[in-house]
């Protein structure tokens, strides 16, 4: 039985809250011990790089795609949070906001909030005039930060993380207004930029990204061009590489393969030919959308609504029927009440995100004249005709093709040794409902779960209620909408064979247990496709992933889009999916999406379609080039052997540090809780609450192996209680007797000290070093024992001798303490000089 004295407890507490130098692994101790994630050495390595210089204004973390840059940033954010530096902003593409929310809340237990126009305005109306000053990690889209640039700039941020930062790489161009606005808004904040493609086609892109971190690194654009225009000169090249080494960190997937197992992707294509009435509907609605003037679609939303309607048209007759009905009703309202409301197609769940990405300007609507009224009436007649045809269709050819595809795909998954699990993605909630009916009338009856942005259907509510009862009293129940998502994912993992998900399923959920991805509707944005497949094909996936796509052989444009996504973007096969160079080259999938839509809108004949896609493919070929590949490798990548050795060291040190701090926390908890808990392997059972806070009783584990147990964390109220109790306890001089014979291991440096006695003093020395404060625990004694041996004493059990010493401590303790403080100060000064 371990016997820890109040002196042990005080030392354990001080070690747990100790502030370390930015270049030590212990700097991340709080984040390491609190994260519910299997950390890989390259992630710890990258997080430490972000902290490496206290004078640095930031870093570019440029690991290849799939290596967990979100986790790397999460480590840094978690450590900042533990240090009470809590003004943190994450800037990300709109469609990745939920994913960031889930990652930071579920893996790092950080309080997060997505701040957007709606929540910003609500906070403003409630009297909170500074919504960016929050007690949460704030997650915002690029466009929102641009629109609120002044408020962002006014906030004193402790850290700003920019995801997909290559979107800002052309900030040096006067035409890149969004990039320039964001750069100015976060100019004074410490920053981490996350991008797999810091250098794509032009060396100036690298200049742009580095200038966002710190304008002084390269000076102005003219100076950079003059200094680094000739990289064939070895001296110039090495000088640039040296500059970049201080700000940019990059690890490749091949370099981490000794630590991470990657599986492959296998593509499957299911051809189908729409029924005659479906073909007729497609041609009628497609022709309508190509009309030069449309009363139903306001000019300010014309491109956006056209895109969405074309996506719904390709999804199912049920999806487009609902949209046509709603637009016709809106036109009637305009005709009757002279009101033109903005179009909102709620069936298409990505509508709000897409609208924000497309950012079209609203225009004033002029009053109706007689010509307008006549045109509106004609459009209403046309729309009602289209709707009648769509509503008369009770089945779709693609739906029947799905049943065939599932049989083929499950057989392939079975051959690969995977579970019988498939996630089907659609862009429409109405299509989702149709697919549910279709599958419930097949062999999959009772084996299907739905997942969308609301999850309010009766089946989902029932699953959630059952899940809440099952996990009542555990920290899995957070009483947020995230619980519903967790319940549905658990149902899919444990019971269902198929999950039918809208675009909400492509954000923020991890499905490593599923290895069959079905793109029932295929987005035109390749980044969204990669995001979908990445729900399953990611770190932790044990099996090769089968990716199923549907191809309408009667549609020339659909075939060419699929050809581009397959051959140019290489999304559907290989070990890693689409390459960084390819996805990064297009800068924004939205731009590619717009170019595709223009072809659908403008081309009417097969020849026109072929010509337009040939032109697009040629331009992509120019963008997706290997011309910068060699330069990128030489500038940003280290030799595999060098990286491999560094990661081996990082892995060993990470495990050692994590183990040490976990043991410290458990020992401190054991010392302070006493009879309030029963301790065993890996955790303890809390019998009664020693605090005034609301702390649940039951099983606590560190790390949590049993999902029903509470995950004991350094940031927990209970852990904070034991730390504060030990730290604030007043300690008088006492005589301790350490028991080496009770220690189960062997500590060689203590063996020869048995029988020795003397005075021991421990003091805390804090010193401000540049922009940070560091803590040192200084041991001194009067027996001649070396100071670095003394901490080992507190690995032993001890007891307090009843008769406390009455004599005065020797003056040599003060001398030894002062000498150690002088050495620490000297070492810090030398390090800072470097």
ABEGO torsion letter per residue (X at the ends): XBBBBAAAAAAAAAAAABBBBAABAAAAAAAAAABBBBBBAAAAAAAAAAAABAABAEBBBABBBGAGAAAAAAAAAAAAAAAGBABBBBBBBAAAAAAAAAAAAAAAGBBBBBBBAAAAAAAAAAGBABAABBABBBBBBAAAAAAAAAAAAABBBABBBBBGAAAAAAAABAABAAAAAAAAAAAABBBBBBBABABAABAAAAAAAAAAABAAAAEBAAAAAAAAABAABAAAAAAAAAAAAAABBBBBAAAAAAABBBBBBBBBBBBBBBBAAAAAAAAAAAAAAABABBAABBAAAAAAAAAAAAAAAAABAAAAAAAAAAAAAAAAAAAAAGBBBBBBBAABAAAAAAAAAAGBBBBBBBBBBAAAAAAAAAAAAAAAAAAAAAAABABBAAAAAAAAAAAAAAAAAAAAGBBBBBBBBBABAAAAAAAAAAAAABAABGABBBBBAAGABAAAAAAAAAAAAAABGBAABAGBAAAAAAAAAAAAAAABABBBBBAAAABGBBAAABABBBBABBBABAAAAAAAAAAABBBGBABBBBBBBBBBAABAAAAAAAAAAAAAAGAABEAAEBBAAAAAAAGBAAAAAAAAAAAAAABABAAAAAAAAAAAAAAAAAABBAAAAAAAAAAABBBAAAAAAAAAAAAAAAAAAAAAAAAAAAAAAAAAAEAABBBBBGEBBBABBABABBBBBEBBBOBBABAABBBBBAABAAAAAAAAAAAABBBBBBBBBBBAAABABBBAAAAAABGBBEBBBBBBBBBBBEABBBBBBBBBBAAGBBAAAAAAAAABBBBBBABBBABBBBAAAAAAAAAAAAAAAAAAAAAAAX
